[in-house]
């Protein structure tokens, strides 16, 4: 006697073989879960920005000049404080700008030098 259901779905007549095929298909699908978990762990290992052993980021002090209405950061200049405003000049023939501690027109740096601008090579 033939199993009509097994013939329709293409399964074998032996029910133990059908269970074996069902288990095999289930195991193939369950293999994806650990593989996906491994991929997630691998991807997450690259997402850390700083470790505990990394030193603090190197923050450099900067001064600012106001060029055509826009602030431009330059390296910290050695102005010692005095009555005159500290100024910088970009290049030998370049324009001269007042120097600021922050991006605020009320934070001009004072200089006790003879009023000559500090020369900055571009």
Secondary structure, DSSP 4 states (H G I P E B T S, - for coil): ---HHHHHHT--S-HHHHHHHHHHHHHHHHHHHHHHHHHHHHHHTT-----TTSPPP-PPPEEEEEETTEEEEEE------SSEEPEEEESSSS-EEE-BSSSSTT-BPEE-S-SPPEEE--
